[in-house]
Amino acid sequence: MLPCYAKPMSMILKSATTLALALAAIASLHAPSADALGRKDEQDAARRALLGGQVMPFAIIKRRVESEMGDATYLGSEFMPDSNRYRLKYVKDGKVVWVDVDGRTGDITGWAR
């Protein structure tokens, strides 16, 4: 068997190409989806708005809405940075309910089923 430095150049290139393709395939399996990146951007925008004094802490907003929702089950939320509003999602009596909240005041601005 020839030492590594004595292998033909075509064998070395073939091995390097195979390795590069394998690494690319592995990287694509672990790449975050566009939705995950969007969610992170949304969270970053909410944090910047909080630190800038443009919105109240989310925990306070959520508590205010929960006091109005009674026994509804909280499912999640969205932050809309262009208007500093939150949209909270609940399930109540088997129906999905969206609650829009002004992030500055914590006031409920709308409901949708």
C-alpha positions as CSV (number, residue, x, y, z in Angstrom):
1,M,0.0,0.0,0.0
2,L,1.3,3.5,-0.9
3,P,1.7,6.1,1.8
4,C,-0.8,8.9,1.8
5,Y,1.6,11.3,0.1
6,A,2.1,8.9,-2.7
7,K,-1.6,8.4,-3.6
8,P,-2.6,9.6,-7.0
9,M,-4.1,13.1,-7.0
10,S,-7.4,11.8,-8.4
11,M,-7.9,9.6,-5.4
12,I,-7.3,12.5,-3.0
13,L,-9.7,14.7,-4.9
14,K,-12.4,12.0,-4.9
15,S,-12.0,11.5,-1.2
16,A,-12.2,15.2,-0.5
17,T,-15.3,15.6,-2.7
18,T,-17.0,12.7,-0.9
19,L,-16.2,14.2,2.4
20,A,-17.5,17.6,1.4
21,L,-20.8,16.1,0.1
22,A,-21.3,14.2,3.3
23,L,-20.6,17.2,5.5
24,A,-23.1,19.3,3.4
25,A,-25.8,16.6,3.8
26,I,-25.2,16.5,7.6
27,A,-25.3,20.3,7.8
28,S,-28.7,20.5,5.9
29,L,-30.2,18.1,8.5
30,H,-29.3,20.5,11.3
31,A,-30.1,23.8,9.6
32,P,-33.0,25.7,11.4
33,S,-36.1,26.1,9.3
34,A,-37.3,29.5,8.1
35,D,-40.2,29.4,10.7
36,A,-37.7,29.0,13.5
37,L,-35.6,31.9,12.3
38,G,-38.8,34.0,12.0
39,R,-39.8,33.2,15.6
40,K,-36.4,34.1,16.9
41,D,-36.6,37.5,15.0
42,E,-40.0,38.0,16.6
43,Q,-38.7,37.3,20.1
44,D,-35.7,39.6,19.5
45,A,-38.0,42.4,18.4
46,A,-40.2,41.9,21.5
47,R,-37.1,42.0,23.7
48,R,-35.8,45.2,22.1
49,A,-39.3,46.8,22.4
50,L,-39.3,45.9,26.1
51,L,-35.8,47.2,26.8
52,G,-36.7,50.4,24.9
53,G,-39.7,51.0,27.1
54,Q,-42.2,50.5,24.2
55,V,-44.0,47.5,25.7
56,M,-44.9,46.1,29.1
57,P,-43.3,42.8,30.2
58,F,-45.1,39.9,28.6
59,A,-45.8,38.2,31.9
60,I,-47.9,41.1,33.0
61,I,-49.8,41.2,29.7
62,K,-50.5,37.5,29.8
63,R,-51.8,37.7,33.4
64,R,-54.2,40.4,32.4
65,V,-55.5,38.4,29.5
66,E,-55.8,35.2,31.6
67,S,-57.9,37.0,34.1
68,E,-60.4,37.7,31.3
69,M,-60.2,34.3,29.7
70,G,-61.2,32.3,32.8
71,D,-60.6,28.5,32.3
72,A,-59.2,28.8,28.7
73,T,-56.0,27.1,27.9
74,Y,-53.1,29.2,26.7
75,L,-51.4,28.0,23.5
76,G,-49.0,30.7,22.5
77,S,-48.4,34.2,21.3
78,E,-47.1,36.4,18.5
79,F,-45.5,39.8,18.7
80,M,-46.2,42.4,15.9
81,P,-43.2,44.8,16.1
82,D,-44.7,47.3,13.6
83,S,-47.6,48.1,16.0
84,N,-46.2,46.8,19.4
85,R,-49.1,44.5,19.8
86,Y,-49.4,40.9,21.0
87,R,-51.8,38.3,19.8
88,L,-52.4,35.5,22.3
89,K,-53.9,32.2,21.3
90,Y,-56.3,30.2,23.6
91,V,-58.7,27.3,23.5
92,K,-61.9,27.8,25.3
93,D,-65.0,25.5,25.0
94,G,-63.3,23.6,22.2
95,K,-62.8,26.8,20.1
96,V,-59.6,28.7,19.3
97,V,-59.7,32.3,20.5
98,W,-57.2,35.0,19.5
99,V,-56.9,38.0,21.8
100,D,-55.1,41.1,20.5
101,V,-53.4,43.2,23.2
102,D,-51.8,46.6,23.0
103,G,-48.2,46.0,24.3
104,R,-47.8,49.5,25.6
105,T,-50.9,49.5,27.9
106,G,-51.8,45.9,28.2
107,D,-55.4,46.6,27.1
108,I,-57.3,44.1,25.1
109,T,-58.0,45.6,21.7
110,G,-59.8,42.8,20.0
111,W,-61.1,39.2,20.0
112,A,-61.4,36.7,17.2
113,R,-62.7,33.1,17.1
